[in-house]
Amino acid sequence: MNDNDKQPGGGGGNPWMKSLLIWVAILLGLALFVTMVDGRSATPRGTAIDYSAFLDKVDEGTVKNAVISRDAITGQLSNGEAYRTSPVQDSTLIPRLREKGVSFTAKTDDGPSVWMVLLYQSLPFLLFLGIAFFVLRQMQKGGGANGAMGFGKSRARMLTQKEGKVTFDDVAGIDEARAELTEIVDFLKDPTKFARLGGKIPKGALLVGSPGTGKTLLARAIAGEAGVPFFTISGSDFVEMFVGVGASRVRDMFEQAKKSAPCIVFIDEIDAVGRHRGAGLGNGNDEREQTLNQLLVEMDGFEANEGIIIVAATNRPDVLDPALLRPGRFDRQVVVPRPDIEGRVKILEVHMKKVPLAPDVDSRTIARGTPGFSGADLANLVNEAALMAARKGKRLVAMAEFEEAKDKVMMGAERRSMVMTEDEKRMTAYHEAGHAIVALHEPASDPIHKATIIPRGRALGMVMRLPERDSYSYHRDKMYANLAVSMGGRVAEEVIFGYDKVSSGASGDIQYATGLARDMVTKWGMSDKVGPVEYAQPEGESFLGYSSSQPVRMSNQTAQLIDDEIKSIVEGGLHRAKHVLTEHLDQLHLLAGALLEYETLSGDEIKKLIAGEEIGRADQGPKTPVVKAAGTSIPKTRRTPGPFGSPTPLGA
């Protein structure tokens, strides 16, 4: 923490204000001293009386003496009491005093004292001298970014070991990225090892990855392992409204780094200053581009900056200027991906060390149910589970809290206060049962993990499927299975309630199915009629209407063919789901009744139910739900379900 970060109670504060207050106190003290020395400023003593009363007392002969000055008339009465009054222009006063025998004297005004004259004449000079001294002092302090002339200074902060040392042991789940950066650590520890064979360490490493994957943490771990100074700054700290300030801060940052070399300079969100030049309007000679030009020169210009390694992070490498990515600058791009299942297990174990866990917590089960989660997402999951356990008054965080936390993070909090009619509940139960039955009878579908009709977020219910392992490719049979599962809810509504009673609850399913079918036709070449040709529109960056990628050109006949193929694939999934549900209609009724009875069923419970076995709950005992035929009433019993798994929802 520097001086500017201290709280007011801790001796910190604004140095400008502190110096100004000191000079004001000095001037006020000088004025007070002169006032005390100058005795003329004292107020005359005595009882204040009106001038007319004073004349009456003179006429009565009760005034003993009088001292007449320009500002006041003072003296004593016959009884020894002092008096004072304000004089007026009265030519009869002196004759009256003589007539009544009052002794009087005149007090002349000698003008301001020597001290007051010196103060009045020297005050402007002292004020000017104080301001000049104040400004010069701030300029000499100079290096501070918050000084009077420090707006061109670098905002980079140097982290020390006192602020928490981070090593590679604290970075889990990104082993490949960590291995690539180990070479930089070895260079910082022993530079001669590489120089002996004429090798040069890369001057810059660009960490590329989605938000929350641990890019900043990885950069701090490099500094912690190497034991060198670590400067950190954000890309937005360079850009200001003043011309040339960004370039000045870049120069100052490298000057600071040279003094501490070997060191690491970490620039977070470098895309704020390193965007492609010339993409905007006008002549392009703006402040951001001047800052980028200076950064390019400092990284690899005429003067070599030995021992300074620049590590930058961004999640938009496509918008960076090519000169920034060439060899000699950021010549090493390290991808920091979302962790796989093994990486998620390690990340969870790192964050779980700070949480008291119950014996039933299995980090691998949690990792299996969180595909696609980043390191920040997993940290948030552990925190949510701890908060839930604390709200329940528990001393240990159990697996139940982790399952509830997954549901909350991925789907939102439960909306049990939402009022739904019995018909809406019944339709929701059959809708979700339709998804589940189709998923059970599609061999390529992921296993069902949970089915629920409890509203969460914007969904009235949800069927969640849990992939058995992380998938890095998408096969045709699984795509068709997912299309059928997504159409299962709409088909179930039509089969049970009729064509006219189909609801709008399948809007999300239709959107998912249409997007999947469009990718199959236009991206992945999985349409025999269209062929293995890409017709997808490029996703280039646009700036004020300018796109860096040209749109795909196609004839009207090709566009019509693509639309027909998308419709055919989606309707194929619809017919596939209708065939499954018509063939297994009894299972659809059974599962819908169970969802109305229990509200939430796990994947194992659904399998037991379909196999004709009883569902055993610790709070309810073995029970097989009573299921009526379509069109009859369903039991209205509501029970609070226990917590079960909550994997990634693949179709609601």
C-alpha positions in Angstrom: 0.0 0.0 0.0 1.4 3.4 -0.9 0.7 6.7 0.8 -2.2 7.5 -1.5 -4.0 4.3 -0.5 -4.0 5.0 3.2 -7.1 5.9 5.0 -7.5 9.3 6.5 -7.2 7.9 10.0 -3.9 6.2 9.2 -1.8 9.3 8.4 -2.5 9.4 4.7 -4.4 12.0 2.6 -3.9 14.2 -0.3 -0.4 15.8 -0.3 -1.8 18.9 -2.1 -4.3 19.6 0.6 -1.8 18.8 3.4 0.8 21.4 2.0 -1.9 24.0 1.4 -3.2 23.7 5.0 0.3 24.1 6.4 0.8 27.4 4.5 -2.6 28.7 5.5 -1.8 27.9 9.2 1.5 29.7 8.9 -0.2 32.9 7.5 -3.0 32.8 10.1 -0.4 32.5 12.9 1.6 35.4 11.6 -1.5 37.6 11.4 -2.6 36.6 14.9 0.9 37.5 16.3 0.8 40.9 14.7 -2.6 41.6 16.0 -1.6 40.7 19.6 1.5 42.9 19.4 -0.5 45.9 18.0 -2.1 47.2 21.1 -4.3 49.6 19.2 -6.6 46.8 18.1 -7.8 46.4 21.7 -11.4 47.5 22.4 -11.7 50.4 24.9 -12.9 49.3 28.3 -15.9 50.8 30.1 -19.7 50.8 30.0 -21.1 51.8 26.7 -23.6 54.7 26.8 -25.3 56.8 24.2 -23.9 60.1 23.2 -27.0 61.9 24.4 -26.7 60.3 27.8 -23.1 61.3 27.9 -24.2 65.0 27.3 -26.8 64.7 30.1 -24.1 63.5 32.5 -21.8 66.3 31.5 -24.6 68.8 32.2 -25.3 67.1 35.5 -21.6 67.5 36.5 -21.1 63.7 37.0 -18.4 63.3 34.4 -14.9 63.5 36.0 -12.7 63.4 32.9 -12.8 62.6 29.2 -10.3 61.3 26.6 -11.4 62.3 23.1 -10.2 60.3 20.1 -11.4 59.8 16.5 -13.1 56.5 17.3 -14.3 56.9 20.9 -14.8 59.1 24.0 -13.7 57.4 27.2 -13.2 58.4 30.8 -14.5 58.1 34.3 -17.6 59.4 36.2 -17.6 61.0 39.6 -18.4 57.6 41.2 -15.3 56.1 39.6 -17.2 54.1 37.0 -15.6 53.9 33.5 -17.6 54.8 30.4 -17.3 55.0 26.7 -19.3 56.4 23.9 -19.1 57.0 20.1 -18.3 60.6 19.2 -20.3 62.7 16.7 -19.6 66.0 15.0 -20.6 68.4 17.9 -19.0 71.9 18.1 -20.6 72.5 21.5 -18.9 69.6 23.3 -15.7 71.4 24.3 -17.5 74.5 25.7 -19.8 72.2 27.7 -16.8 70.4 29.2 -15.1 73.6 30.1 -18.3 75.1 31.6 -18.7 72.0 33.9 -15.0 71.8 34.8 -14.4 68.4 33.2 -10.8 67.7 32.5 -10.3 66.4 29.0 -7.5 65.5 26.6 -7.3 64.6 22.9 -5.8 61.4 21.7 -4.2 61.6 18.2 -4.2 58.6 15.7 -0.6 57.7 14.8 -1.7 55.4 12.0 -1.0 51.7 11.6 1.9 50.2 13.5 5.1 49.1 12.0 4.1 45.5 12.3 0.9 46.0 10.5 2.6 47.9 7.7 5.1 45.0 7.3 2.4 42.5 7.3 0.3 44.3 4.7 3.2 44.9 2.4 4.8 41.4 2.7 1.5 39.3 2.5 1.2 39.2 -1.3 4.9 38.3 -1.6 4.7 35.6 1.0 1.6 34.2 -0.7 3.3 34.1 -4.1 6.4 32.6 -2.5 4.4 29.8 -0.8 2.6 28.9 -4.0 5.9 28.7 -6.0 7.5 26.6 -3.3 4.5 24.3 -3.2 4.6 23.7 -7.0 8.3 23.2 -7.1 8.1 20.7 -4.3 5.5 18.7 -6.1 7.6 18.8 -9.3 10.6 17.5 -7.4 8.6 14.7 -5.9 7.8 14.1 -9.5 7.6 10.3 -9.6 4.3 10.0 -8.0 1.4 9.6 -10.4 -0.8 11.7 -8.1 1.5 14.6 -7.8 0.9 18.1 -9.2 2.8 17.3 -12.4 2.2 13.5 -12.3 -0.6 13.0 -14.8 2.0 11.8 -17.3 3.5 9.3 -14.8 2.9 5.6 -15.0 0.0 4.1 -12.9 1.8 0.8 -12.6 1.9 -0.7 -9.1 4.7 -2.9 -7.9 3.5 -5.9 -5.9 5.7 -7.2 -3.2 5.8 -10.5 -1.2 3.9 -8.7 1.6 0.8 -8.6 -0.5 0.6 -12.4 -0.8 3.0 -14.6 -2.7 1.4 -16.7 -5.5 3.2 -19.7 -6.9 2.4 -22.4 -9.5 1.0 -24.5 -6.6 -1.9 -22.0 -6.4 -2.6 -22.3 -10.2 -4.5 -25.5 -11.0 -6.2 -26.8 -14.1 -4.0 -25.1 -16.8 -1.0 -27.3 -16.8 -0.1 -26.7 -20.4 -0.1 -23.0 -20.1 1.9 -23.2 -16.9 4.5 -25.4 -18.6 4.9 -22.9 -21.4 5.7 -20.1 -18.9 8.1 -22.2 -16.9 10.8 -21.2 -19.4 10.4 -17.6 -18.5 10.8 -18.4 -14.8 14.0 -20.3 -15.6 15.3 -17.4 -17.5 14.6 -14.9 -14.7 16.3 -17.3 -12.2 19.4 -18.0 -14.4 19.7 -15.8 -17.5 23.2 -17.1 -18.3 21.7 -20.6 -18.9 20.1 -19.4 -22.2 22.7 -16.8 -23.2 25.4 -19.5 -23.1 24.1 -21.0 -26.3 23.1 -17.7 -27.9 19.4 -18.1 -27.1 17.2 -15.1 -26.3 14.2 -15.3 -24.1 10.9 -14.0 -25.6 10.3 -10.4 -24.7 6.6 -10.8 -24.3 4.1 -13.4 -23.6 0.4 -12.9 -24.4 -2.1 -14.8 -22.3 -5.2 -15.5 -24.3 -8.3 -17.0 -22.7 -11.9 -16.6 -21.7 -12.8 -14.4 -18.7 -12.1 -16.1 -15.4 -9.7 -18.8 -16.6 -6.9 -17.5 -14.4 -4.7 -15.3 -16.7 -3.9 -12.7 -14.0 -3.3 -15.4 -11.4 -0.9 -17.2 -13.8 1.1 -13.9 -14.3 1.4 -13.4 -10.6 2.6 -17.0 -10.2 5.4 -16.3 -12.7 6.6 -13.5 -10.6 6.2 -15.5 -7.4 8.2 -18.4 -8.7 11.0 -16.3 -10.1 11.1 -14.0 -7.1 11.4 -10.8 -9.1 9.5 -7.5 -8.9 6.1 -7.6 -10.5 4.5 -4.4 -12.0 0.9 -4.5 -12.8 -1.2 -2.1 -14.8 -4.4 -2.1 -16.8 -4.6 -1.2 -20.5 -7.2 1.5 -19.7 -4.7 3.3 -17.4 -2.7 4.5 -20.4 -5.5 6.3 -22.2 -6.4 9.8 -21.1 -8.1 12.8 -22.7 -4.8 14.7 -22.8 -2.7 14.3 -25.9 0.6 12.5 -25.2 -0.3 11.3 -21.7 -0.6 7.7 -22.6 2.8 7.6 -24.4 4.4 9.4 -21.4 3.0 6.8 -19.1 4.4 4.0 -21.2 7.9 5.6 -21.2 7.7 6.1 -17.4 6.6 2.6 -16.9 9.6 1.2 -18.7 11.9 3.6 -16.9 10.6 2.2 -13.6 11.0 -1.4 -14.9 14.6 -0.7 -15.9 15.5 0.3 -12.4 14.1 -3.0 -11.1 15.3 -5.3 -13.9 15.0 -8.2 -14.1 11.3 -7.9 -13.6 7.9 -8.6 -15.0 5.4 -6.0 -16.3 1.9 -7.3 -16.5 -0.6 -5.4 -18.6 -4.2 -6.6 -18.1 -6.8 -6.1 -20.8 -4.2 -4.9 -23.3 -6.9 -4.7 -26.0 -7.9 -1.4 -24.5 -4.8 0.1 -25.9 -3.5 -2.4 -28.5 -6.4 -2.5 -30.9 -5.8 -2.6 -34.7 -4.6 0.8 -36.0 -6.5 2.5 -38.8 -9.8 0.7 -38.1 -11.6 3.9 -37.0 -12.7 7.0 -38.9 -10.6 10.1 -39.5 -6.9 10.3 -39.8 -6.3 7.7 -37.0 -3.9 10.0 -35.2 -5.7 9.7 -31.8 -4.3 9.3 -28.4 -4.8 5.5 -28.2 -2.7 5.0 -31.3 0.1 7.2 -30.1 0.1 5.2 -26.9 0.3 2.0 -28.9 3.1 3.4 -31.0 5.2 4.2 -27.9 4.5 0.7 -26.5 5.8 -0.9 -29.7 8.9 1.2 -29.7 9.6 0.4 -26.0 9.1 -3.3 -26.5 11.4 -3.6 -29.6 12.9 -0.4 -30.8 16.4 1.0 -31.2 17.1 0.7 -27.4 16.9 -2.8 -26.0 15.2 -3.3 -22.7 17.0 -6.3 -21.3 15.6 -8.1 -18.4 12.1 -6.7 -18.8 9.5 -9.3 -19.7 6.1 -8.1 -20.7 3.2 -10.4 -19.9 -0.2 -9.2 -21.2 -3.7 -10.7 -20.9 -6.7 -10.4 -23.2 -9.8 -12.3 -24.3 -9.9 -10.6 -27.7 -6.7 -11.5 -29.5 -8.4 -11.0 -32.9 -8.6 -7.2 -32.4 -4.9 -6.6 -31.5 -2.6 -4.9 -34.0 -0.4 -7.2 -36.0 2.8 -5.2 -35.1 2.1 -6.1 -31.4 2.1 -9.8 -32.1 5.2 -10.1 -34.4 8.3 -11.9 -33.2 10.4 -9.6 -30.9 7.3 -8.3 -29.1 4.5 -10.6 -28.1 6.1 -13.5 -29.9 4.6 -16.1 -27.6 0.9 -16.6 -27.3 -0.1 -18.8 -24.4 -3.7 -20.1 -24.6 -5.3 -20.4 -21.1 -8.3 -22.6 -21.8 -11.3 -23.6 -19.7 -10.2 -26.5 -17.6 -11.1 -30.1 -18.4 -12.5 -32.5 -15.8 -9.1 -33.2 -14.2 -8.4 -29.5 -14.1 -11.7 -28.8 -12.5 -11.0 -31.4 -9.8 -7.7 -29.6 -9.0 -9.2 -26.2 -9.0 -12.0 -27.3 -6.7 -9.5 -28.9 -4.3 -7.6 -25.6 -4.2 -10.7 -23.6 -3.2 -12.1 -26.3 -0.9 -9.0 -26.1 1.3 -10.5 -22.9 2.9 -13.9 -24.5 3.5 -14.8 -27.1 6.2 -16.2 -30.1 4.2 -18.5 -32.9 5.2 -17.3 -36.5 4.5 -19.8 -37.0 1.6 -18.3 -34.2 -0.6 -16.7 -35.6 -3.7 -14.8 -33.1 -5.8 -14.8 -35.4 -8.9 -18.6 -35.7 -8.9 -18.9 -31.9 -8.7 -16.3 -31.5 -11.5 -18.2 -34.0 -13.7 -21.4 -31.9 -13.3 -19.7 -28.6 -14.2 -18.5 -28.9 -17.8 -17.5 -25.6 -19.2 -16.9 -23.9 -15.9 -13.9 -21.6 -15.6 -11.7 -21.2 -12.5 -13.7 -18.2 -11.4 -17.0 -20.1 -11.9 -15.7 -22.9 -9.7 -14.5 -20.5 -7.0 -18.0 -18.9 -7.0 -19.6 -22.3 -6.8 -17.6 -23.2 -3.6 -18.4 -19.8 -2.1 -22.2 -20.2 -2.8 -22.1 -23.6 -1.2 -20.4 -22.2 1.9 -23.0 -19.4 2.1 -25.9 -21.8 1.8 -24.5 -24.0 4.6 -24.0 -20.9 6.8 -27.6 -19.8 6.2 -28.8 -23.2 7.4 -26.7 -23.0 10.5 -24.4 -26.0 9.5 -20.8 -26.3 10.6 -19.7 -28.3 7.6 -20.5 -27.9 3.9 -22.1 -31.0 2.6 -22.7 -32.4 -0.9 -26.3 -31.2 -0.7 -25.1 -27.6 -0.6 -22.8 -28.0 -3.5 -25.7 -29.5 -5.6 -28.0 -26.6 -4.6 -25.2 -24.1 -5.4 -24.8 -25.7 -8.9 -28.5 -25.3 -9.6 -28.5 -21.7 -8.4 -25.4 -20.8 -10.4 -26.5 -22.5 -13.7 -30.3 -22.0 -13.6 -31.0 -19.3 -11.0 -32.7 -19.5 -7.6 -35.9 -21.6 -7.0 -39.1 -19.7 -7.4 -41.3 -21.7 -5.0 -43.4 -18.6 -4.4 -44.5 -18.6 -8.0 -48.2 -19.4 -8.2 -49.1 -22.0 -10.9 -52.5 -23.5 -11.6 -53.0 -27.3 -11.5 -53.3 -27.3 -15.3 -50.0 -25.4 -15.7 -48.3 -27.8 -13.4 -49.7 -30.8 -15.2 -48.6 -29.5 -18.6 -45.1 -28.7 -17.3 -44.8 -32.2 -15.8 -45.7 -33.8 -19.1 -43.5 -31.4 -21.0 -40.4 -32.3 -18.9 -41.4 -36.0 -18.9 -41.4 -35.9 -22.7 -37.8 -34.6 -22.7 -36.8 -37.3 -20.3 -38.5 -40.3 -22.0 -37.0 -39.4 -25.4 -33.5 -39.0 -23.8 -33.8 -42.4 -22.2 -34.6 -44.1 -25.5 -32.0 -42.3 -27.6 -28.7 -44.2 -27.3 -26.5 -41.3 -28.3 -28.0 -38.9 -25.7 -26.2 -38.0 -22.5 -27.6 -39.7 -19.3 -30.3 -37.9 -17.4 -29.1 -36.4 -14.1 -32.2 -34.6 -12.9 -35.8 -33.7 -13.9 -37.7 -31.0 -12.1 -40.8 -28.9 -12.4 -39.8 -26.4 -9.8 -39.5 -23.0 -11.6 -35.9 -21.6 -11.8 -35.0 -18.4 -13.5 -37.1 -18.1 -16.6 -37.9 -21.8 -16.9 -40.9 -23.5 -15.5 -39.1 -26.8 -15.4 -36.0 -28.5 -16.7 -34.5 -31.8 -17.6 -30.7 -31.9 -17.1 -28.4 -34.4 -18.7 -24.9 -35.0 -17.4 -22.2 -35.9 -20.0 -20.0 -38.8 -18.9 -16.9 -37.0 -20.0 -15.7 -33.8 -21.6 -16.5 -33.7 -25.3 -14.3 -31.9 -27.8 -16.2 -32.9 -30.9 -19.8 -33.2 -31.8 -21.0 -36.4 -33.7 -23.8 -36.7 -36.1 -25.8 -39.3 -34.1 -25.6 -37.2 -31.0 -26.8 -34.1 -32.9 -29.9 -36.0 -34.1 -30.5 -37.4 -30.6 -30.3 -33.8 -29.1 -32.8 -32.6 -31.8 -35.2 -35.4 -30.8 -34.8 -34.6 -27.1 -35.4 -30.9 -27.6 -38.6 -31.7 -29.5 -39.8 -34.1 -26.8 -41.5 -31.5 -24.7 -43.6 -30.1 -27.5 -44.6 -33.5 -28.8 -45.7 -34.6 -25.3 -48.0 -31.6 -25.0 -49.5 -32.4 -28.4 -49.9 -36.1 -27.6 -51.5 -35.7 -24.2 -53.5 -32.4 -24.5 -54.2 -32.2 -28.2 -53.1 -30.0 -31.1 -54.9 -26.9 -29.9 -53.4 -27.0 -26.4 -49.7 -26.9 -27.4 -48.2 -24.0 -25.4 -45.4 -21.6 -25.9 -43.2 -23.4 -23.4 -41.1 -25.0 -26.2 -39.8 -21.7 -27.5 -36.4 -22.2 -26.0 -36.3 -25.8 -27.4 -37.2 -24.6 -30.9 -34.5 -22.0 -30.8 -31.9 -24.5 -29.7 -33.0 -27.0 -32.4 -33.1 -24.4 -35.1 -29.6 -23.2 -34.2 -28.2 -26.7 -34.1 -29.8 -27.6 -37.5 -28.4 -24.4 -39.0 -24.9 -25.2 -37.9 -25.2 -28.7 -39.2 -26.1 -27.4 -42.7 -24.0 -24.2 -43.0 -20.9 -25.0 -40.8 -20.4 -28.7 -40.5 -21.5 -30.0 -43.9 -23.9 -32.5 -42.5 -26.6 -32.1 -45.2 -26.3 -34.3 -48.3 -28.2 -31.9 -50.4 -26.1 -28.8 -49.5 -22.9 -30.7 -49.3 -19.7 -30.0 -47.3 -19.6 -26.2 -48.0 -19.6 -23.5 -45.5 -22.4 -20.9 -45.8 -22.3 -19.5 -42.3 -21.9 -15.8 -42.0 -18.5 -14.8 -40.5 -18.4 -13.3 -37.1 -16.0 -10.5 -37.7 -15.6 -7.4 -35.5 -17.5 -4.3 -36.7 -16.7 -0.7 -35.9 -19.3 1.9 -36.8 -20.7 -0.3 -39.5 -17.4 -1.5 -40.9 -16.9 -5.2 -40.8 -13.5 -6.8 -41.1 -15.0 -9.9 -42.8 -16.9 -10.1 -46.0 -20.4 -11.7 -46.0 -20.9 -15.1 -47.7 -22.4 -14.8 -51.2 -24.9 -17.3 -52.2 -27.7 -17.5 -54.8 -31.4 -17.4 -54.0 -31.7 -21.1 -54.9 -28.9 -22.0 -52.4 -30.5 -19.9 -49.7 -33.8 -21.6 -50.3 -32.1 -25.0 -50.2 -30.5 -24.2 -46.9 -33.8 -23.1 -45.4 -35.5 -26.3 -46.6 -32.7 -28.5 -45.2 -32.9 -26.7 -41.8 -36.6 -27.2 -41.6 -36.3 -30.8 -42.7 -33.7 -31.6 -40.0 -35.8 -30.0 -37.2 -39.0 -31.8 -38.4 -37.0 -35.0 -38.5 -36.3 -34.6 -34.8 -39.9 -33.8 -34.2 -41.1 -37.1 -35.9 -38.4 -39.0 -34.1 -39.6 -37.8 -30.7 -43.2 -38.5 -31.6 -42.4 -42.0 -32.5 -40.6 -42.6 -29.2 -43.4 -41.1 -27.1 -46.2 -42.8 -28.9 -44.5 -46.2 -28.4 -43.8 -45.5 -24.7 -46.9 -43.6 -23.7 -47.3 -45.5 -20.5 -43.8 -44.4 -19.3 -44.7 -40.8 -20.2 -47.8 -41.0 -17.9 -45.8 -42.7 -15.1 -43.0 -40.1 -15.1 -45.3 -37.1 -15.3 -47.3 -38.4 -12.3 -44.1 -38.9 -10.4 -42.9 -35.3 -11.2 -46.2 -34.0 -9.9 -45.9 -36.0 -6.8 -42.2 -35.4 -6.0 -41.4 -32.3 -8.1 -37.8 -33.3 -8.5 -36.4 -36.7 -9.5 -32.8 -37.8 -9.9 -31.6 -39.8 -12.9 -31.4 -43.0 -10.8 -34.9 -42.5 -9.5 -36.2 -42.1 -13.1 -34.5 -45.3 -14.1 -36.1 -47.1 -11.1 -39.5 -45.7 -11.9 -39.3 -46.8 -15.6 -38.1 -50.3 -14.5 -41.2 -50.6 -12.2 -39.2 -50.3 -8.9 -40.2 -48.2 -5.9 -38.7 -44.8 -5.2 -37.3 -44.6 -1.7 -36.9 -41.3 0.0 -35.5 -40.9 3.5 -38.3 -38.5 4.5 -41.1 -40.4 2.8 -40.2 -44.1 2.6 -40.7 -46.4 -0.4 -43.6 -45.2 -2.6 -44.8 -45.8 -6.1 -46.8 -42.7 -7.3 -50.4 -43.3 -8.3 -50.8 -42.3 -12.0 -54.2 -41.6 -13.6 -55.0 -41.9 -17.2 -54.8 -38.8 -19.5 -57.6 -36.4 -18.8 -58.2 -37.4 -15.2 -57.1 -35.6 -12.1 -53.7 -36.0 -10.5 -53.0 -36.0 -6.8 -52.3 -32.5 -5.5 -49.8 -33.5 -2.8 -46.7 -31.3 -2.7 -43.6 -32.4 -0.9 -40.3 -30.7 -0.6 -37.7 -32.7 -2.5 -34.2 -33.5 -1.3 -31.2 -32.1 -3.2 -29.9 -34.1 -6.1 -27.4 -33.5 -8.9 -27.5 -30.5 -11.2 -25.4 -30.9 -14.4 -25.2 -28.7 -17.4 -28.7 -28.3 -18.9 -28.6 -29.4 -22.5 -32.2 -29.0 -23.3 -35.1 -27.7 -21.2 
